[in-house]
Amino acid sequence: MEAGSNFVPAIPQLRIPADAPPYLAGARCADCGQVYLARPVACPKCFSRREMAEVALAERGKLTATPSFTVASQG
């Protein structure tokens, strides 16, 4: 990317520094160290509500799908 370009991040976690390659920023729990793409209000792993530190995520990783809701229906 050229310095001075007017790129606008497509998602809030995308960082586009002028002097480095773009990267995704995650949030690391201050208590258990778990890293998340989106900054949760509380850590889903340990339930800590302490401020999470921003961290640069690796260029490669593994996505793990977990259910985020349940739909109950009758009959």
Secondary structure, DSSP 8 states (H G I E B T S, - for coil): --TT-----SSTTEE--TTS--EEEEEE-TTT--EESS--SS-TTT---S--EEEE--SS---------------
